[in-house]
Amino acid sequence: MSKEAVDSAALDASRTDASQAPADAGDAGYSKDLKARHVNMIAIGGAIGTGLFLGAGGRLHSAGPALALAYLVCGIFAFFVVRALGEMVLYRPSSGSFVSYAREFLGEKGAYFAGWMYFLNWSTTCIADITAIALYTHYWSFFTDIPQWVLALIALAVVLSVNLISVKYFGEMEFWFAIIKVAALTAFMIIGVFLLASQHEVGGGKPGLSMITDHGGFLPNGMMPVVIVMQGVVFAYASLELVGVAAGETKDPQKIVPRAVNSIMWRVGLFYVGSVVLLALLLPGSVYSADQSPFVTVLSKIGVPAAGDVMNFVVLTAAMSSLNSGLYSTGRILRSMAMAGSAPKFTAKMNRNQVPYGGILLTASVGVLGVGLNRIVPNQAFEIVLNVASLGIIGTWIMIMVCHLAFVRRAKEGVITRPKFRLPGSGVTEYVTIAFLLAVLCLMWKDAEVGRKTLFLIPIVGAALAVGWFGVRKRVDREAQGLTEPQEKQDR
């Protein structure tokens, strides 16, 4: 991209000129049907997912009340990542999001790495989501006789069908999913505060600080379990960067994105830290388990079975929301890559409703492999893919921060103009965040059962990326030189 084009995009990013080709060829052809309420709720939905609703149970059991501190620390760094991405979004909104920015500031190799690591994250998260959906559905006796893999396949088919219709339907689905999640969490916290204030018995004991002090304290099992769960906690925030992707399909990102990004911190504090503290005050950590939502555990203990059913329905929608978001985001990211030659050509194709169905179907195909995983090892499926997904999201977040460093350096050189909405402490924050993410990666070694085995996958993933790059680099060069077929022909 020339200096003149970059400067023009920076100074007039809020306007859309249909007569000009987009800076990223992968941005062409999209509708702008996502409204402010959609993007705001997508941000909320990204902050509330299966990592809290399902993952918090097992982590509370192993780490105890100190899990709240882990959520807080990881949440702060997650905010830094999204704030850095938000700054680049205001510079130039793109459905290719960080892949598009990596291409501009780091070159095509950077875009290739960022895009495929993101695909690794969401394709494996897709498996985690359909596994969670199957586990939630088994909560009701009516479904217990249906194999877990069958329920996982049904969930994938339903969400895939809705996602392929149009971005407007995706936005509406995410809007209502988020409404359900926020309303349910708010209601649970009100109930929890009432139980605390009235000293109402929960599971045969009275809630309060005694639930912590009489059961091992803040660190009942020591510091190591808290350290080990860090990679899972990072995964809990893995949808926050979705705001950057959604910005490419909204009409006024200059106003919508800053509001959505800035609201993330208080959401993290309220919904994650607040709810974990409340859960720790209501029941001992040892009561919670990995195979049941901690919210369902509490509501079932107070003697109102229907309350558990309602909350189980809510966490089911959370998993459906995450699955829906994963298919949406990878479809856009893969299209941006395909238009540059670093992803299969069919992932660049769009249907008549301006949905990049090729990339969505590719991600869904990995989900089908997850159906098989649910049949072979139904009890371990969630934890296995959770750790693999953590590799993908950590790699993606590191690339976002590296990209932001290059973005700031370009601004200092006078090539581009930074927006007023900026990452706090830029120049230091990026390095601290990268160091933290690398530390989390190293901490996985302490988890001999799953985490250490996951780290052994790093050389395999690295080798696959290297082989893939040598396979696509000639096509990438041809695309860069404009020697391939026109976009209109590819989209047919």
Summary of the structure (lengths in Angstrom):
residues: 492
radius of gyration: 22.2
end to end distance: 26.6
largest distance: 72.3
contacts: 1830
relative contact order: 0.19
helix: 74%
strand: 1%
